[in-house]
Amino acid sequence: MNKMFCFQCQETAGCSGCTINGVCGKKAATANLQDLLIYTTKGISEVTTNLRKENKEVDVEVNRIIRDVLFTTITNANFDDKVILNKVKSIMDIKEELISKLDDRSVLSEYAVYYSKDEVELREKSENVGVLDTENEDIRSLRELIIYGLKGMAAYLKHAGVLGFENSEIDAFLQKALTATTDDNLTLQDLIDLTMETGKFGVDSMALLDNANTTSYGNPEITKVNIGVRNNPAILVSGHDLKDMEQLLKQTEGTGVDVYTHSEMLPANYYPKFKKYDHFVGNYGNAWWKQKEEFESFNGPILLTTNCLVPPSESYKDRVYTTGAVGFEGCKHIEGGYGEEKDFSEIIEHAKRCNSPKEIETGEIVGGFAHNQVIALADKIVDAVKSGAIKKFVVMAGCDGRQKGRSYYTEFAKSLPEDTVILTAGCAKYRYNKLNLGDIDGIPRVLDAGQCNDSYSLAVIAMKLQEVFGLDDINELPIVYNIAWYEQKAVIVLLSLLYLGVKNIHLGPTLPAFLSENTAKFLVENFGIAGIGTVEEDIEKLIK
């Protein structure tokens, strides 16, 4: 019998599933407790969905809790069993309170009515409520595809929510869709339709977050980002949450402590509101998977604001602080909910006791090409396309990861003809954003829109170009897609692109293990989804 089963990320063992320990570092007991947390969240979602059917209001705080617990189960977010178990118990208590408000409780399934506070019983239950509980492979595949999309959606809704931007319609859909994954009466076609609807709300979620970020911090602008260091004590910020970044910058002002971004926090450097802070130095390091060596050499404390945490080495574990959905046993967690000011004084005082960062590289990288900035350059871009100076745009957004095979993306970028421009977002860019690929008539050949959620910007850019060129079909544009994926936020980005009608996406370095043969066949036949081959083959196929 498997100790666990998890196949939600790209690096899952053997491209089939982790059954003993997670490749991410997640222990079997932790994986099972996360399965139980999803199980109980399906239950509370069933209750809230039925409350809405009875025209009863669901409090915004319940919506927030459901988002947060889904976020907790994203790959590389929370490895703390105690935290996960407490969330399970909390969800069940809230669920019981909500059930008491229902007029008709006879409609509730086992997911909704299950209740226990006994830890032994909960741990036993956690071993029997996982992915494999759905026997039919195709039903299981579509259910998990939807659930992983909802996890990514929940993450983006959380980031928007802490900035004061929420949408009850999206929350209602998320909960209804999560409930639908427990309904054995739904057909394959029903689940396919729900998958596409998830993509629709994925677009809405990313649009909400884009509006939240740009309203709060201004539109990203073309920025040269320093990748060297200064001789001051410092804090390194990783993850995706810009609100945490803002609060930390305010609290470190005048303290003599510098602040650097890492991995997915790099795009914070592009926002005008953050540029006023003289102690905001730039970016340190690369993608999330290099953090063991880069956190070591940074010397100062690290703040993890979201997922992409690698289990830390003992040599620097005492310098790792977590907040929000992220957590690791033995690391200090900084509390703070929606609308609350977090207290970063402890990490600031810790930084003052540390040496300044060790320099690992020097120079600058350029970014800030979100949709507002690129649309401002639209005339120049259109002229370059019409003149033939730009022949193709290649979307290389998505995630980076540890596998050696991901060097493919560096070689692919290097091998692209000089009349192509790369559109990117997410940490996949670290495979090529420090290459000297030059420019075309002053337009850099790598246009970085920002974080993984800023893949929305790439869709907006494509739709704007479609309008400018007067095309009926977005797929008639000189844009091709060669996207890398790793975790569940990439899943909601993919579903969103499919909803928008984008076809012929190449997805790698491997296709998701959670796609059954028939689900993969559906995506291939209806959307032209394909895997990657060799660099030479794919350049020929996509570009030439």
Kinemage of the C-alpha trace (Angstrom):
@kinemage 1
@onewidth
@group {chain A} dominant
@subgroup {mainchain}
@vectorlist {calphas} color= white
{ca met a 1} P 0.000 0.000 0.000
{ca asn a 2} L 1.232 3.520 -0.809
{ca lys a 3} L 2.228 5.653 2.152
{ca met a 4} L 0.911 8.626 0.180
{ca phe a 5} L -0.073 9.550 -3.345
{ca cys a 6} L 0.569 12.927 -4.926
{ca phe a 7} L 1.009 13.820 -8.595
{ca gln a 8} L 0.089 17.498 -8.600
{ca cys a 9} L 3.525 18.904 -9.603
{ca gln a 10} L 5.724 18.425 -12.660
{ca glu a 11} L 8.532 16.747 -10.725
{ca thr a 12} L 6.371 13.970 -9.279
{ca ala a 13} L 8.282 10.685 -9.047
{ca gly a 14} L 8.629 8.864 -12.347
{ca cys a 15} L 6.118 11.254 -13.905
{ca ser a 16} L 3.445 9.074 -12.302
{ca gly a 17} L 3.167 9.940 -8.596
{ca cys a 18} L 5.029 10.237 -5.294
{ca thr a 19} L 4.109 7.284 -3.075
{ca ile a 20} L 6.697 7.254 -0.259
{ca asn a 21} L 7.837 10.866 0.164
{ca gly a 22} L 7.286 13.895 -2.024
{ca val a 23} L 10.049 14.952 -4.377
{ca cys a 24} L 9.309 18.445 -3.018
{ca gly a 25} L 10.377 17.289 0.456
{ca lys a 26} L 6.846 16.673 1.736
{ca lys a 27} L 6.586 13.713 4.117
{ca ala a 28} L 3.877 11.077 3.677
{ca ala a 29} L 2.014 12.165 6.820
{ca thr a 30} L 2.019 15.784 5.611
{ca ala a 31} L 0.727 14.775 2.172
{ca asn a 32} L -2.093 12.779 3.745
{ca leu a 33} L -3.075 15.639 6.047
{ca gln a 34} L -3.200 17.937 3.032
{ca asp a 35} L -5.534 15.409 1.377
{ca leu a 36} L -7.712 15.572 4.482
{ca leu a 37} L -7.680 19.367 4.351
{ca ile a 38} L -8.910 19.236 0.743
{ca tyr a 39} L -11.556 16.687 1.773
{ca thr a 40} L -12.884 18.949 4.532
{ca thr a 41} L -12.721 21.991 2.255
{ca lys a 42} L -14.886 20.162 -0.278
{ca gly a 43} L -17.306 19.610 2.598
{ca ile a 44} L -17.522 23.242 3.668
{ca ser a 45} L -17.803 24.275 0.009
{ca glu a 46} L -20.789 21.976 -0.353
{ca val a 47} L -22.424 23.689 2.608
{ca thr a 48} L -21.755 27.223 1.306
{ca thr a 49} L -23.019 26.223 -2.154
{ca asn a 50} L -26.265 24.963 -0.650
{ca leu a 51} L -26.613 28.086 1.479
{ca arg a 52} L -26.435 30.171 -1.687
{ca lys a 53} L -29.089 27.952 -3.286
{ca glu a 54} L -31.312 28.901 -0.350
{ca asn a 55} L -30.484 32.571 -1.053
{ca lys a 56} L -28.532 32.880 2.182
{ca glu a 57} L -25.443 35.020 2.446
{ca val a 58} L -21.979 33.512 2.915
{ca asp a 59} L -19.714 35.764 4.946
{ca val a 60} L -16.594 37.072 3.216
{ca glu a 61} L -14.492 35.646 6.037
{ca val a 62} L -15.606 32.128 5.050
{ca asn a 63} L -14.557 32.821 1.450
{ca arg a 64} L -11.153 33.951 2.700
{ca ile a 65} L -10.652 30.868 4.823
{ca ile a 66} L -11.470 28.564 1.907
{ca arg a 67} L -8.988 30.390 -0.331
{ca asp a 68} L -6.313 30.191 2.330
{ca val a 69} L -6.644 26.480 2.995
{ca leu a 70} L -6.485 25.693 -0.728
{ca phe a 71} L -3.370 27.860 -0.966
{ca thr a 72} L -1.846 25.916 1.933
{ca thr a 73} L -1.926 22.701 -0.126
{ca ile a 74} L -0.095 24.097 -3.175
{ca thr a 75} L 3.274 22.473 -3.840
{ca asn a 76} L 6.123 23.802 -1.662
{ca ala a 77} L 3.857 25.970 0.487
{ca asn a 78} L 3.317 24.403 3.902
{ca phe a 79} L 5.201 21.486 5.426
{ca asp a 80} L 3.970 21.992 9.010
{ca asp a 81} L 1.677 19.122 10.094
{ca lys a 82} L 0.461 20.932 13.188
{ca val a 83} L -0.668 23.952 11.168
{ca ile a 84} L -2.433 21.772 8.591
{ca leu a 85} L -4.179 19.718 11.268
{ca asn a 86} L -5.370 22.875 13.033
{ca lys a 87} L -6.767 24.154 9.736
{ca val a 88} L -8.688 20.875 9.297
{ca lys a 89} L -10.240 21.249 12.740
{ca ser a 90} L -11.034 24.916 12.169
{ca ile a 91} L -12.737 24.201 8.830
{ca met a 92} L -14.901 21.519 10.443
{ca asp a 93} L -15.968 23.834 13.252
{ca ile a 94} L -16.953 26.581 10.803
{ca lys a 95} L -18.719 23.991 8.643
{ca glu a 96} L -20.809 22.808 11.601
{ca glu a 97} L -21.847 26.372 12.334
{ca leu a 98} L -22.860 26.912 8.693
{ca ile a 99} L -24.802 23.641 8.543
{ca ser a 100} L -27.005 24.916 11.361
{ca lys a 101} L -28.163 27.716 9.027
{ca leu a 102} L -29.396 25.336 6.319
{ca asp a 103} L -33.109 24.651 5.963
{ca asp a 104} L -32.522 21.351 4.144
{ca arg a 105} L -29.662 19.292 5.537
{ca ser a 106} L -30.746 16.051 3.878
{ca val a 107} L -28.875 17.016 0.689
{ca leu a 108} L -25.467 16.937 2.368
{ca ser a 109} L -22.901 14.277 1.451
{ca glu a 110} L -20.329 12.538 3.623
{ca tyr a 111} L -17.852 15.332 2.831
{ca ala a 112} L -20.128 17.875 4.468
{ca val a 113} L -21.258 15.871 7.493
{ca tyr a 114} L -17.905 14.357 8.493
{ca tyr a 115} L -16.745 15.752 11.822
{ca ser a 116} L -14.043 14.786 14.290
{ca lys a 117} L -11.653 16.540 16.636
{ca asp a 118} L -9.756 13.381 17.614
{ca glu a 119} L -6.219 13.588 16.186
{ca val a 120} L -5.749 9.813 15.940
{ca glu a 121} L -8.999 9.444 14.023
{ca leu a 122} L -8.147 12.380 11.779
{ca arg a 123} L -4.765 10.921 10.885
{ca glu a 124} L -6.383 7.565 10.097
{ca lys a 125} L -8.997 9.321 7.975
{ca ser a 126} L -6.264 11.237 6.136
{ca glu a 127} L -4.883 7.981 4.728
{ca asn a 128} L -8.160 7.152 2.983
{ca val a 129} L -9.390 10.363 1.360
{ca gly a 130} L -6.736 11.034 -1.270
{ca val a 131} L -6.649 11.250 -5.050
{ca leu a 132} L -6.934 7.503 -5.626
{ca asp a 133} L -10.273 7.451 -3.815
{ca thr a 134} L -11.769 8.123 -7.272
{ca glu a 135} L -11.441 4.817 -9.120
{ca asn a 136} L -12.271 5.832 -12.693
{ca glu a 137} L -9.033 7.149 -14.196
{ca asp a 138} L -10.643 9.694 -16.516
{ca ile a 139} L -13.015 11.060 -13.878
{ca arg a 140} L -10.092 11.249 -11.466
{ca ser a 141} L -7.976 13.070 -14.038
{ca leu a 142} L -10.571 15.735 -14.765
{ca arg a 143} L -11.439 16.181 -11.095
{ca glu a 144} L -7.796 16.759 -10.223
{ca leu a 145} L -7.261 19.074 -13.197
{ca ile a 146} L -10.143 21.201 -11.882
{ca ile a 147} L -8.945 21.048 -8.270
{ca tyr a 148} L -5.399 22.070 -9.196
{ca gly a 149} L -6.792 24.942 -11.240
{ca leu a 150} L -8.864 26.003 -8.223
{ca lys a 151} L -5.767 25.886 -6.002
{ca gly a 152} L -3.983 28.277 -8.356
{ca met a 153} L -7.076 30.474 -8.518
{ca ala a 154} L -7.265 30.572 -4.716
{ca ala a 155} L -3.667 31.774 -4.528
{ca tyr a 156} L -4.357 34.679 -6.868
{ca leu a 157} L -7.588 35.546 -5.045
{ca lys a 158} L -5.669 35.613 -1.770
{ca his a 159} L -3.137 38.118 -3.125
{ca ala a 160} L -5.920 40.334 -4.455
{ca gly a 161} L -7.909 39.986 -1.238
{ca val a 162} L -5.166 41.255 1.047
{ca leu a 163} L -5.065 44.381 -1.115
{ca gly a 164} L -8.807 44.869 -0.591
{ca phe a 165} L -9.983 43.500 -3.944
{ca glu a 166} L -12.477 40.631 -3.716
{ca asn a 167} L -15.156 39.166 -5.947
{ca ser a 168} L -17.886 37.079 -4.317
{ca glu a 169} L -18.971 35.664 -7.691
{ca ile a 170} L -15.545 34.095 -8.218
{ca asp a 171} L -15.532 32.708 -4.672
{ca ala a 172} L -18.995 31.218 -5.232
{ca phe a 173} L -17.804 29.524 -8.424
{ca leu a 174} L -14.666 28.191 -6.731
{ca gln a 175} L -16.752 26.590 -3.992
{ca lys a 176} L -19.368 25.254 -6.421
{ca ala a 177} L -16.658 23.728 -8.630
{ca leu a 178} L -14.888 22.155 -5.663
{ca thr a 179} L -18.214 20.635 -4.588
{ca ala a 180} L -18.785 19.301 -8.109
{ca thr a 181} L -15.600 17.213 -7.867
{ca thr a 182} L -17.433 15.056 -5.290
{ca asp a 183} L -20.508 14.450 -7.478
{ca asp a 184} L -20.489 10.914 -8.888
{ca asn a 185} L -23.439 11.762 -11.149
{ca leu a 186} L -21.409 14.125 -13.323
{ca thr a 187} L -20.365 12.739 -16.710
{ca leu a 188} L -17.019 13.213 -18.409
{ca gln a 189} L -18.594 15.899 -20.576
{ca asp a 190} L -19.908 17.667 -17.464
{ca leu a 191} L -16.396 17.732 -16.047
{ca ile a 192} L -14.904 18.916 -19.334
{ca asp a 193} L -17.410 21.782 -19.353
{ca leu a 194} L -16.508 22.583 -15.740
{ca thr a 195} L -12.814 22.556 -16.650
{ca met a 196} L -13.415 25.199 -19.308
{ca glu a 197} L -15.530 27.239 -16.897
{ca thr a 198} L -12.650 27.081 -14.422
{ca gly a 199} L -10.491 28.663 -17.127
{ca lys a 200} L -13.032 31.454 -17.524
{ca phe a 201} L -12.936 32.263 -13.818
{ca gly a 202} L -9.161 31.901 -13.919
{ca val a 203} L -9.061 34.828 -16.348
{ca asp a 204} L -11.369 36.786 -14.027
{ca ser a 205} L -9.143 36.007 -11.031
{ca met a 206} L -5.969 37.146 -12.740
{ca ala a 207} L -7.723 40.288 -13.987
{ca leu a 208} L -8.821 40.995 -10.405
{ca leu a 209} L -5.269 40.582 -9.118
{ca asp a 210} L -3.845 42.690 -11.941
{ca asn a 211} L -6.257 45.476 -11.023
{ca ala a 212} L -5.395 45.096 -7.330
{ca asn a 213} L -1.645 45.293 -7.962
{ca thr a 214} L -1.719 48.174 -10.430
{ca thr a 215} L -4.248 50.212 -8.433
{ca ser a 216} L -2.154 49.760 -5.292
{ca tyr a 217} L 1.346 50.173 -6.715
{ca gly a 218} L 1.031 51.678 -10.202
{ca asn a 219} L 1.536 50.047 -13.582
{ca pro a 220} L 4.848 48.185 -13.940
{ca glu a 221} L 7.334 50.156 -16.004
{ca ile a 222} L 10.506 49.284 -17.879
{ca thr a 223} L 13.137 48.893 -15.180
{ca lys a 224} L 16.800 47.983 -14.962
{ca val a 225} L 17.149 45.822 -11.860
{ca asn a 226} L 20.441 45.619 -9.985
{ca ile a 227} L 21.617 42.038 -9.307
{ca gly a 228} L 24.651 42.980 -7.251
{ca val a 229} L 24.814 43.731 -3.506
{ca arg a 230} L 25.627 46.542 -1.077
{ca asn a 231} L 27.600 46.411 2.139
{ca asn a 232} L 24.618 46.595 4.517
{ca pro a 233} L 22.727 43.974 6.510
{ca ala a 234} L 19.682 42.876 4.542
{ca ile a 235} L 16.470 40.865 4.265
{ca leu a 236} L 15.699 38.686 1.252
{ca val a 237} L 12.023 38.439 0.235
{ca ser a 238} L 10.769 35.483 -1.797
{ca gly a 239} L 7.316 34.441 -2.951
{ca his a 240} L 4.557 36.486 -4.595
{ca asp a 241} L 2.738 38.667 -2.047
{ca leu a 242} L 3.264 42.359 -2.824
{ca lys a 243} L 1.388 43.498 0.301
{ca asp a 244} L 3.993 41.778 2.479
{ca met a 245} L 6.688 43.474 0.415
{ca glu a 246} L 5.102 46.884 0.938
{ca gln a 247} L 4.770 46.456 4.702
{ca leu a 248} L 8.351 45.229 5.054
{ca leu a 249} L 9.736 48.140 3.010
{ca lys a 250} L 7.845 50.620 5.204
{ca gln a 251} L 9.049 49.013 8.429
{ca thr a 252} L 12.698 48.759 7.321
{ca glu a 253} L 12.895 52.392 6.188
{ca gly a 254} L 15.574 54.239 8.168
{ca thr a 255} L 16.794 51.098 9.977
{ca gly a 256} L 19.977 50.587 7.950
{ca val a 257} L 18.622 47.278 6.666
{ca asp a 258} L 18.425 46.734 2.900
{ca val a 259} L 15.760 44.673 1.138
{ca tyr a 260} L 16.284 42.389 -1.884
{ca thr a 261} L 13.881 40.282 -3.931
{ca his a 262} L 14.338 36.622 -4.789
{ca ser a 263} L 12.738 34.455 -7.479
{ca glu a 264} L 9.060 35.361 -8.079
{ca met a 265} L 9.346 38.576 -6.055
{ca leu a 266} L 11.667 40.070 -8.710
{ca pro a 267} L 8.772 41.978 -10.409
{ca ala a 268} L 8.260 44.060 -7.259
{ca asn a 269} L 11.177 46.063 -8.672
{ca tyr a 270} L 8.998 47.153 -11.604
{ca tyr a 271} L 6.250 48.895 -9.591
{ca pro a 272} L 6.574 52.699 -9.256
{ca lys a 273} L 5.403 52.818 -5.626
{ca phe a 274} L 8.271 50.595 -4.461
{ca lys a 275} L 10.943 52.636 -6.243
{ca lys a 276} L 10.791 55.441 -3.684
{ca tyr a 277} L 12.561 53.263 -1.103
{ca asp a 278} L 16.326 53.866 -1.271
{ca his a 279} L 17.012 50.696 0.701
{ca phe a 280} L 15.231 48.542 -1.901
{ca val a 281} L 18.386 47.340 -3.619
{ca gly a 282} L 17.365 44.890 -6.350
{ca asn a 283} L 17.243 41.127 -6.930
{ca tyr a 284} L 19.451 38.453 -5.397
{ca gly a 285} L 19.796 35.076 -7.044
{ca asn a 286} L 17.591 33.061 -9.325
{ca ala a 287} L 14.560 30.767 -9.312
{ca trp a 288} L 13.142 29.112 -6.190
{ca trp a 289} L 14.972 25.787 -6.550
{ca lys a 290} L 18.391 27.413 -6.060
{ca gln a 291} L 17.455 28.755 -2.656
{ca lys a 292} L 19.540 26.307 -0.617
{ca glu a 293} L 22.795 27.752 -1.934
{ca glu a 294} L 21.490 31.317 -2.344
{ca phe a 295} L 19.840 31.553 1.067
{ca glu a 296} L 23.107 30.284 2.537
{ca ser a 297} L 25.232 32.946 0.825
{ca phe a 298} L 22.772 35.768 1.479
{ca asn a 299} L 23.796 35.702 5.185
{ca gly a 300} L 20.731 37.638 6.368
{ca pro a 301} L 17.199 36.482 7.175
{ca ile a 302} L 14.759 35.392 4.465
{ca leu a 303} L 11.028 36.118 4.370
{ca leu a 304} L 8.917 33.515 2.523
{ca thr a 305} L 5.606 35.172 1.634
{ca thr a 306} L 4.088 32.296 -0.356
{ca asn a 307} L 4.900 28.892 -1.783
{ca cys a 308} L 8.172 27.825 -3.438
{ca leu a 309} L 9.823 26.979 -0.114
{ca val a 310} L 12.429 24.208 -0.277
{ca pro a 311} L 12.864 22.457 3.113
{ca pro a 312} L 15.691 24.545 4.596
{ca ser a 313} L 19.097 23.280 5.675
{ca glu a 314} L 19.895 23.454 9.375
{ca ser a 315} L 22.730 25.876 8.587
{ca tyr a 316} L 20.284 28.666 7.705
{ca lys a 317} L 16.929 27.395 8.974
{ca asp a 318} L 17.009 29.827 11.903
{ca arg a 319} L 17.136 32.687 9.369
{ca val a 320} L 13.972 31.597 7.524
{ca tyr a 321} L 10.721 33.391 8.431
{ca thr a 322} L 7.359 32.471 6.929
{ca thr a 323} L 4.068 34.295 6.628
{ca gly a 324} L 0.651 33.784 5.051
{ca ala a 325} L -0.051 30.281 3.710
{ca val a 326} L 3.571 29.156 3.838
{ca gly a 327} L 5.020 27.318 6.813
{ca phe a 328} L 7.740 24.927 7.945
{ca glu a 329} L 8.129 23.333 11.365
{ca gly a 330} L 10.830 25.108 13.339
{ca cys a 331} L 10.718 28.327 11.290
{ca lys a 332} L 9.346 31.507 12.839
{ca his a 333} L 5.899 32.347 11.425
{ca ile a 334} L 4.789 35.990 11.239
{ca glu a 335} L 1.032 36.237 11.713
{ca gly a 336} L -1.348 38.663 10.047
{ca gly a 337} L -4.606 38.390 8.153
{ca tyr a 338} L -6.581 40.426 5.631
{ca gly a 339} L -6.292 44.150 6.330
{ca glu a 340} L -3.894 43.641 9.245
{ca glu a 341} L -0.484 45.232 9.632
{ca lys a 342} L 2.130 42.529 10.159
{ca asp a 343} L 4.882 43.060 12.688
{ca phe a 344} L 8.255 42.493 11.001
{ca ser a 345} L 10.304 43.854 13.896
{ca glu a 346} L 11.808 40.472 14.798
{ca ile a 347} L 13.150 39.771 11.313
{ca ile a 348} L 14.468 43.350 11.082
{ca glu a 349} L 16.360 43.026 14.365
{ca his a 350} L 17.656 39.637 13.190
{ca ala a 351} L 18.990 41.243 10.003
{ca lys a 352} L 20.955 43.826 12.001
{ca arg a 353} L 22.930 41.001 13.647
{ca cys a 354} L 23.933 39.430 10.314
{ca asn a 355} L 26.684 40.032 7.801
{ca ser a 356} L 25.854 41.713 4.523
{ca pro a 357} L 25.055 39.439 1.564
{ca lys a 358} L 27.841 37.669 -0.282
{ca glu a 359} L 28.019 38.907 -3.855
{ca ile a 360} L 27.203 36.109 -6.330
{ca glu a 361} L 26.850 38.178 -9.514
{ca thr a 362} L 26.873 41.759 -10.771
{ca gly a 363} L 25.083 43.729 -13.416
{ca glu a 364} L 21.463 44.420 -14.328
{ca ile a 365} L 18.453 42.697 -15.820
{ca val a 366} L 15.562 44.443 -17.540
{ca gly a 367} L 11.866 43.840 -16.889
{ca gly a 368} L 8.546 45.577 -16.437
{ca phe a 369} L 6.840 44.688 -19.721
{ca ala a 370} L 3.333 44.135 -18.387
{ca his a 371} L 0.393 44.866 -20.674
{ca asn a 372} L 0.146 48.607 -19.981
{ca gln a 373} L 3.812 49.138 -20.831
{ca val a 374} L 3.777 46.934 -23.933
{ca ile a 375} L 0.560 48.494 -25.239
{ca ala a 376} L 2.272 51.878 -24.868
{ca leu a 377} L 4.878 50.482 -27.287
{ca ala a 378} L 2.218 48.998 -29.583
{ca asp a 379} L 2.907 51.290 -32.550
{ca lys a 380} L 6.610 50.472 -32.422
{ca ile a 381} L 5.917 46.757 -32.124
{ca val a 382} L 3.368 46.762 -34.950
{ca asp a 383} L 5.795 48.626 -37.205
{ca ala a 384} L 8.497 46.066 -36.419
{ca val a 385} L 6.121 43.220 -37.283
{ca lys a 386} L 4.939 44.890 -40.504
{ca ser a 387} L 8.502 45.619 -41.597
{ca gly a 388} L 9.539 42.039 -40.922
{ca ala a 389} L 12.018 43.021 -38.205
{ca ile a 390} L 9.975 40.871 -35.786
{ca lys a 391} L 8.827 37.609 -37.344
{ca lys a 392} L 7.549 35.787 -34.262
{ca phe a 393} L 6.737 36.254 -30.601
{ca val a 394} L 7.437 33.208 -28.445
{ca val a 395} L 5.583 32.938 -25.133
{ca met a 396} L 7.949 31.169 -22.729
{ca ala a 397} L 6.089 31.871 -19.503
{ca gly a 398} L 5.643 29.508 -16.572
{ca cys a 399} L 7.724 27.864 -13.887
{ca asp a 400} L 11.302 26.785 -13.394
{ca gly a 401} L 12.375 23.610 -11.619
{ca arg a 402} L 15.270 21.385 -10.628
{ca gln a 403} L 15.300 18.862 -13.461
{ca lys a 404} L 18.406 18.965 -15.635
{ca gly a 405} L 16.178 18.668 -18.686
{ca arg a 406} L 14.996 22.232 -18.080
{ca ser a 407} L 18.263 23.420 -19.616
{ca tyr a 408} L 16.233 22.849 -22.799
{ca tyr a 409} L 14.602 26.255 -22.254
{ca thr a 410} L 17.958 28.045 -22.060
{ca glu a 411} L 19.137 26.361 -25.248
{ca phe a 412} L 15.801 27.046 -26.952
{ca ala a 413} L 16.084 30.765 -26.128
{ca lys a 414} L 19.677 30.867 -27.361
{ca ser a 415} L 18.725 29.093 -30.597
{ca leu a 416} L 15.811 31.314 -31.542
{ca pro a 417} L 16.333 33.364 -34.712
{ca glu a 418} L 17.308 36.982 -34.059
{ca asp a 419} L 13.975 38.199 -35.459
{ca thr a 420} L 12.009 36.602 -32.586
{ca val a 421} L 10.957 38.159 -29.272
{ca ile a 422} L 10.338 36.183 -26.077
{ca leu a 423} L 7.287 37.092 -23.962
{ca thr a 424} L 7.691 35.737 -20.447
{ca ala a 425} L 6.245 35.758 -16.934
{ca gly a 426} L 6.895 33.554 -13.916
{ca cys a 427} L 10.170 32.100 -12.689
{ca ala a 428} L 10.729 30.221 -15.980
{ca lys a 429} L 12.470 33.439 -17.112
{ca tyr a 430} L 15.510 32.689 -14.988
{ca arg a 431} L 16.526 30.162 -17.641
{ca tyr a 432} L 17.183 32.985 -20.124
{ca asn a 433} L 16.652 36.472 -18.637
{ca lys a 434} L 20.382 36.955 -18.016
{ca leu a 435} L 21.401 35.980 -21.546
{ca asn a 436} L 22.616 38.744 -23.832
{ca leu a 437} L 20.008 38.302 -26.564
{ca gly a 438} L 20.048 41.924 -27.685
{ca asp a 439} L 17.115 43.891 -29.081
{ca ile a 440} L 15.150 44.554 -32.267
{ca asp a 441} L 14.900 48.239 -33.153
{ca gly a 442} L 15.235 49.074 -29.467
{ca ile a 443} L 12.724 46.415 -28.333
{ca pro a 444} L 14.448 43.931 -25.991
{ca arg a 445} L 14.226 40.327 -27.189
{ca val a 446} L 13.103 39.211 -23.720
{ca leu a 447} L 9.987 41.042 -22.473
{ca asp a 448} L 9.329 40.085 -18.848
{ca ala a 449} L 5.750 40.825 -17.766
{ca gly a 450} L 6.281 39.772 -14.137
{ca gln a 451} L 5.083 36.956 -11.880
{ca cys a 452} L 3.267 33.796 -12.990
{ca asn a 453} L -0.099 35.541 -12.488
{ca asp a 454} L 1.109 38.214 -14.918
{ca ser a 455} L 0.649 35.657 -17.666
{ca tyr a 456} L -2.653 37.531 -17.775
{ca ser a 457} L -0.648 40.449 -19.193
{ca leu a 458} L 0.575 38.234 -22.019
{ca ala a 459} L -3.030 37.331 -22.858
{ca val a 460} L -4.026 41.012 -22.822
{ca ile a 461} L -1.096 41.833 -25.112
{ca ala a 462} L -2.125 39.075 -27.521
{ca met a 463} L -5.746 40.259 -27.577
{ca lys a 464} L -4.605 43.855 -28.178
{ca leu a 465} L -2.405 42.769 -31.086
{ca gln a 466} L -5.313 40.741 -32.478
{ca glu a 467} L -7.407 43.911 -32.396
{ca val a 468} L -4.668 46.063 -33.943
{ca phe a 469} L -4.093 43.621 -36.805
{ca gly a 470} L -7.841 43.143 -37.310
{ca leu a 471} L -7.721 39.365 -36.965
{ca asp a 472} L -10.760 37.176 -36.291
{ca asp a 473} L -8.785 34.467 -34.485
{ca ile a 474} L -6.130 34.988 -31.808
{ca asn a 475} L -4.286 31.994 -33.269
{ca glu a 476} L -3.629 33.914 -36.506
{ca leu a 477} L -1.138 36.135 -34.661
{ca pro a 478} L 2.602 35.502 -35.132
{ca ile a 479} L 2.709 34.143 -31.564
{ca val a 480} L 3.702 30.610 -30.523
{ca tyr a 481} L 3.640 29.080 -27.049
{ca asn a 482} L 6.419 26.993 -25.488
{ca ile a 483} L 5.519 27.004 -21.794
{ca ala a 484} L 7.202 25.356 -18.809
{ca trp a 485} L 5.106 24.323 -15.837
{ca tyr a 486} L 5.743 23.135 -12.286
{ca glu a 487} L 2.803 23.611 -9.924
{ca gln a 488} L -0.874 24.456 -9.650
{ca lys a 489} L -0.738 28.173 -10.409
{ca ala a 490} L 0.570 27.148 -13.831
{ca val a 491} L -2.507 24.918 -14.183
{ca ile a 492} L -4.948 27.822 -13.814
{ca val a 493} L -2.848 29.866 -16.268
{ca leu a 494} L -3.085 27.009 -18.790
{ca leu a 495} L -6.852 26.616 -18.330
{ca ser a 496} L -7.248 30.383 -18.727
{ca leu a 497} L -5.340 30.355 -22.018
{ca leu a 498} L -7.483 27.477 -23.262
{ca tyr a 499} L -10.643 29.359 -22.321
{ca leu a 500} L -9.381 32.367 -24.312
{ca gly a 501} L -9.074 30.112 -27.345
{ca val a 502} L -5.286 29.826 -27.521
{ca lys a 503} L -4.257 26.642 -29.317
{ca asn a 504} L -1.120 24.653 -30.097
{ca ile a 505} L 0.578 25.245 -26.752
{ca his a 506} L 3.720 23.193 -26.230
{ca leu a 507} L 3.970 22.209 -22.571
{ca gly a 508} L 7.021 20.806 -20.833
{ca pro a 509} L 9.387 19.561 -19.712
{ca thr a 510} L 6.822 16.744 -19.295
{ca leu a 511} L 3.067 16.622 -19.646
{ca pro a 512} L 1.217 16.481 -16.298
{ca ala a 513} L 1.059 13.055 -14.673
{ca phe a 514} L -2.543 13.747 -13.666
{ca leu a 515} L -3.687 13.740 -17.290
{ca ser a 516} L -5.129 10.336 -18.123
{ca glu a 517} L -4.659 9.037 -21.652
{ca asn a 518} L -8.172 10.103 -22.635
{ca thr a 519} L -7.899 13.547 -20.988
{ca ala a 520} L -4.609 14.166 -22.762
{ca lys a 521} L -6.191 12.997 -26.026
{ca phe a 522} L -9.040 15.474 -25.562
{ca leu a 523} L -6.589 18.361 -25.024
{ca val a 524} L -4.518 17.324 -28.027
{ca glu a 525} L -7.487 16.936 -30.381
{ca asn a 526} L -9.342 20.082 -29.285
{ca phe a 527} L -6.533 22.480 -28.412
{ca gly a 528} L -3.403 21.101 -30.049
{ca ile a 529} L -1.608 20.675 -26.711
{ca ala a 530} L 1.770 19.009 -27.269
{ca gly a 531} L 4.883 18.110 -25.334
{ca ile a 532} L 8.389 19.261 -26.190
{ca gly a 533} L 11.019 17.479 -28.270
{ca thr a 534} L 14.592 18.510 -28.959
{ca val a 535} L 15.493 22.180 -29.319
{ca glu a 536} L 16.212 21.682 -33.010
{ca glu a 537} L 12.916 19.901 -33.680
{ca asp a 538} L 10.876 22.491 -31.802
{ca ile a 539} L 12.587 25.480 -33.421
{ca glu a 540} L 11.758 23.928 -36.789
{ca lys a 541} L 8.178 23.148 -35.783
{ca leu a 542} L 7.309 26.375 -33.948
{ca ile a 543} L 9.416 29.017 -35.655
{ca lys a 544} L 10.510 28.053 -39.140
